[in-house]
Amino acid sequence: MKEEPLSYKKAGVNINEGNRLVKEIRRMLQRTKRKEVIGEIGGFGGLFKLALGGYKEPLLVSCTDGVGTKILAAKMAGRFDTIGIDLVAMSVNDLVVQGAEPLFFLDYISVGKLDRRKTKEMIKGIVNGCRQAGCALLGGETAEMPGVYPPEGFDLAGFAVGIVEKSKLITGKRIARGDIIIGLASSGLHSNGYSLVRKLFFEQLKYKIDRFVPALRKKLSDELLKPTAIYVKPVLALARKSLIKGIANITGGGFYDNIKRILPENRIAVIDNGRWTVPAIFKFIRKEGKINDYEMFRTFNMGIGMILIVGRQNEKRVLANLKKRGQRAYSIGTIIRGKKEVRVV
């Protein structure tokens, strides 16, 4: 019997399926378009016209990140519409930490076998995240990689570029004794600590992803797949008024590692962990996993997704501004003199 000729499709890569995906998502991407975007999706690179008329010394800021092992929770639940929001959030929240406005975002989705429905759901989330951040989804890449990933395997990476006036760059250098630490409420776990979470729920407790957990008052999948909060718009509004001295995105490393990154050498951040209500998911993890407070605050956001450090004279103004914009926030600590350190008391 004569063998059929070998083809790329037989090797596991379906170019036609990829082209159909591009056509289907074209309209979705239009929802993120900014006036600076030139041309349409489908070219070899995205074009963005920088409008620098309002800047004296513009700085471009770039960030890249992924979603981590949260993608495994999405795979277990068969839900892929929120991890795209997580992908955008992980990069744009790092941009705004420096006072930068996100301009555009690029995504990279790698799969073992292209599933248009699943990939469209991911891109739908990315579009949602870009709209929340006010940035354009300028382009991306979907790579079908049989042999590198199993047929159901996939990974996500995101890349964001933003802009900030040099004089408005937020570095933390101006943080002084007596400054107030304001915490912005998180939406849940965000995208960090999932390796520990999976070990606890699926290996130790033997839970199924769709199990209803009374302590959480919801299915486990609904809790684990809550998308990361995007803080760009409320924080930018404050940054443009020069009301913030330092910002820390509470991601991997929790309070201890992330806040320390922005402190001057002679400043200590003291966090009062009784100043906000810790969400049920963190209480449950701490109790069932028998995890000490230090480990919890170094692994998770504990209900605070971003930290702002402001002058005491601006505390009420900042809190009022955040409330007006629908962002829950709390005064959770102060800055004192001493060798660079973060204390949670």
Summary of the structure (lengths in Angstrom):
residues: 345
radius of gyration: 21.7
end to end distance: 76.0
largest distance: 84.6
contacts: 1152
relative contact order: 0.16
helix: 35%
strand: 25%
